[in-house]
Amino acid sequence: MKVKNNRDWFSYLMNFIAVCLGIVITFAGQGLINRHAEKNEVKRSLILVRNELEDNMSYIELSDSVLTLFSEAAEFLIRYEGHYAQAPEDSMAMYCNIPLTVFEITHSDEALELLKNSSLFTKIKDLDLSLEIIHTYGAIADEMAVIGFYNERKGKYLEDALNDKVKDILSKDNVTAVQLWDAITASKEGKQYLRELGRLQMAHNSSEVKSTINSTIASIDKYIE
């Protein structure tokens, strides 16, 4: 009977150990699966941030192009001020409407907000990368604020330049570019508008923020590779 009891206890102990090992293995395996899934979620979120940074880079480059175009148009119209009839017709046709256009460029931070509002942001193991991402989005917001300020100034000077005489000409059919700009530059406000428009691009430099974006994209690529 004693041998039998020993065998029963031994069998019980082996079964108990097997159950414990099974539980440990199950939890360890589940933990491994969870960590892998979490890592993939962080990676997907960072890819969204990366793509959004590329979009914001495109918006900034577009604003650079628009400001450059404004500057070129202003330079051309100032050069021929007072004798627009002598300006090259093709250039006059290309530049005459540009100073009167309104543009608005914004940026996106939805991917960043999604990452911040989830628990995934704290799961990024590289603290420097997290700080770099936050800094880069701040730099983008600052850049867009500068462009917004340019737009406000442009709108103010344009509003002053479009006096009643100019508005009357604009309301007529078949108005030529020469007639329009002769009327606009007949006032000091019109002259001032062209000069302020020409200064926009000269005062603007987005090279630093674009370098910051490129650096952050490279850091994200290195982290998720």
SULGI-V971766 format. One record per pair of residues at least 6 apart in sequence whose ideal C-beta (glycine too) atoms are under 6 Angstrom apart, sorted by the first residue. I is the first residue (numbers start at 1). J is the second residue. If there is no record, write none. Layout:
# SULGI-V971766
I,J  I,J
This chain:
# SULGI-V971766
38,123  41,120  42,120  42,123  43,224  45,115  45,120  46,220  46,224  48,111  49,111  49,112  50,217  50,220  52,108  52,111  53,213  53,217  55,108  56,107  56,140  57,213  59,105  59,107  60,206  63,105  63,147  64,206  66,103  67,200  67,201  67,204  68,201  69,98  70,197  70,200  71,198  71,201  73,95  73,98  73,99  74,194  74,197  74,198  75,198  76,95  77,194  78,194  80,87  81,185  84,178  84,181  85,178  92,177  96,177  99,197  107,140  107,144  109,137  112,137  115,121  124,130  126,223  129,219  129,223  132,216  132,219  136,212  136,213  136,216  139,209  139,212  143,209  150,200  157,193  157,196  158,193  160,189  161,184  161,189  161,190  161,193  163,187  165,183  166,183  166,184  169,175  169,183  184,190  185,191
